Amino acid sequence: MIRTRSPFRRTAVLAAAGAAALVLAACGGNGDDPARHGGHHGDTASPAASAAASPGQHNAADVAFAQGMIPHHRQAVEMAGLAPGRARSAEVKALAAAIKKAQDPEIKTLSGWLTSWGEDVPATGAMDHSLHGGASGGMMPMQEMDQLEKASGTAFDTAFMEMMIEHHAGAVAMARTEKAEGASPDARALADAVITTQSAEITRMNKLLGTS
């Protein structure tokens, strides 16, 4: 079990862990069955990732969700892509691979929805999350991404998980907003999968870090 703390993410882990606990509690009471959503954990992509949205069945919240989640997923995939050459833990490498495998197809799905709705797809490098999950939506600033890229071994493992916990918490917050305000059944189903699977991954990472 990895217990080493990264000095620049210590506070964020505790805050994100508390947020994740609230999310999991909320999910437990809404009657949703996680098994029917698939998701980001393991080898099975979410059913919503392959669904085609009906062009007329969406609202502004669905557009905001898709436009916000695309750059969010892109950064998660970027972080996950660093793991094979830098991580020491096999569990961290497996987690990163699962994140990349799930979120790459979801980026394509979200982009397809926006195109079918006649909306703009965020350009590569776009990182505006001012409307989601607080000021940053869990997005990592460039300084911390640079620190992660320079880390290796156990230091990388710890920093990666601490950062990804906060990143996932932002995605869960965005997904809960979509669940509450969105109109597209496909977008709401994808939001369900994000809530279920990323909350489970937060729990998994906290256990590896020794915080739960």
FENKA-V801639 format. One record per residue. N is the residue number from 0. RES is the residue in one small letter. NEAR is the number of other C-alpha atoms within 10 Angstrom. Layout:
# FENKA-V801639
n=N res=RES near=NEAR
n=N res=RES near=NEAR
This chain:
# FENKA-V801639
n=0 res=m near=9
n=1 res=i near=16
n=2 res=r near=13
n=3 res=t near=13
n=4 res=r near=17
n=5 res=s near=19
n=6 res=p near=9
n=7 res=f near=12
n=8 res=r near=17
n=9 res=r near=14
n=10 res=t near=11
n=11 res=a near=14
n=12 res=v near=23
n=13 res=l near=16
n=14 res=a near=13
n=15 res=a near=23
n=16 res=a near=22
n=17 res=g near=12
n=18 res=a near=20
n=19 res=a near=26
n=20 res=a near=14
n=21 res=l near=13
n=22 res=v near=18
n=23 res=l near=16
n=24 res=a near=11
n=25 res=a near=12
n=26 res=c near=18
n=27 res=g near=13
n=28 res=g near=8
n=29 res=n near=8
n=30 res=g near=8
n=31 res=d near=12
n=32 res=d near=12
n=33 res=p near=15
n=34 res=a near=10
n=35 res=r near=12
n=36 res=h near=21
n=37 res=g near=23
n=38 res=g near=28
n=39 res=h near=25
n=40 res=h near=22
n=41 res=g near=15
n=42 res=d near=13
n=43 res=t near=12
n=44 res=a near=22
n=45 res=s near=24
n=46 res=p near=15
n=47 res=a near=23
n=48 res=a near=23
n=49 res=s near=14
n=50 res=a near=16
n=51 res=a near=14
n=52 res=a near=20
n=53 res=s near=13
n=54 res=p near=13
n=55 res=g near=9
n=56 res=q near=13
n=57 res=h near=18
n=58 res=n near=13
n=59 res=a near=10
n=60 res=a near=18
n=61 res=d near=26
n=62 res=v near=24
n=63 res=a near=18
n=64 res=f near=25
n=65 res=a near=28
n=66 res=q near=25
n=67 res=g near=25
n=68 res=m near=27
n=69 res=i near=25
n=70 res=p near=22
n=71 res=h near=27
n=72 res=h near=22
n=73 res=r near=20
n=74 res=q near=19
n=75 res=a near=22
n=76 res=v near=21
n=77 res=e near=13
n=78 res=m near=20
n=79 res=a near=22
n=80 res=g near=16
n=81 res=l near=19
n=82 res=a near=25
n=83 res=p near=15
n=84 res=g near=10
n=85 res=r near=19
n=86 res=a near=21
n=87 res=r near=17
n=88 res=s near=19
n=89 res=a near=12
n=90 res=e near=15
n=91 res=v near=21
n=92 res=k near=20
n=93 res=a near=16
n=94 res=l near=21
n=95 res=a near=25
n=96 res=a near=19
n=97 res=a near=20
n=98 res=i near=25
n=99 res=k near=21
n=100 res=k near=19
n=101 res=a near=22
n=102 res=q near=24
n=103 res=d near=17
n=104 res=p near=15
n=105 res=e near=24
n=106 res=i near=21
n=107 res=k near=13
n=108 res=t near=22
n=109 res=l near=28
n=110 res=s near=20
n=111 res=g near=17
n=112 res=w near=26
n=113 res=l near=20
n=114 res=t near=13
n=115 res=s near=14
n=116 res=w near=18
n=117 res=g near=11
n=118 res=e near=14
n=119 res=d near=12
n=120 res=v near=19
n=121 res=p near=17
n=122 res=a near=10
n=123 res=t near=9
n=124 res=g near=9
n=125 res=a near=15
n=126 res=m near=21
n=127 res=d near=16
n=128 res=h near=21
n=129 res=s near=11
n=130 res=l near=13
n=131 res=h near=21
n=132 res=g near=20
n=133 res=g near=12
n=134 res=a near=12
n=135 res=s near=17
n=136 res=g near=25
n=137 res=g near=24
n=138 res=m near=25
n=139 res=m near=19
n=140 res=p near=10
n=141 res=m near=9
n=142 res=q near=9
n=143 res=e near=14
n=144 res=m near=17
n=145 res=d near=11
n=146 res=q near=12
n=147 res=l near=21
n=148 res=e near=15
n=149 res=k near=12
n=150 res=a near=17
n=151 res=s near=18
n=152 res=g near=13
n=153 res=t near=18
n=154 res=a near=18
n=155 res=f near=23
n=156 res=d near=27
n=157 res=t near=29
n=158 res=a near=24
n=159 res=f near=26
n=160 res=m near=24
n=161 res=e near=26
n=162 res=m near=25
n=163 res=m near=25
n=164 res=i near=29
n=165 res=e near=25
n=166 res=h near=23
n=167 res=h near=27
n=168 res=a near=26
n=169 res=g near=26
n=170 res=a near=27
n=171 res=v near=27
n=172 res=a near=22
n=173 res=m near=27
n=174 res=a near=27
n=175 res=r near=22
n=176 res=t near=19
n=177 res=e near=25
n=178 res=k near=22
n=179 res=a near=10
n=180 res=e near=15
n=181 res=g near=23
n=182 res=a near=17
n=183 res=s near=22
n=184 res=p near=17
n=185 res=d near=23
n=186 res=a near=28
n=187 res=r near=22
n=188 res=a near=21
n=189 res=l near=27
n=190 res=a near=27
n=191 res=d near=26
n=192 res=a near=27
n=193 res=v near=25
n=194 res=i near=28
n=195 res=t near=25
n=196 res=t near=22
n=197 res=q near=24
n=198 res=s near=25
n=199 res=a near=17
n=200 res=e near=20
n=201 res=i near=25
n=202 res=t near=19
n=203 res=r near=17
n=204 res=m near=25
n=205 res=n near=21
n=206 res=k near=14
n=207 res=l near=19
n=208 res=l near=19
n=209 res=g near=13
n=210 res=t near=13
n=211 res=s near=10
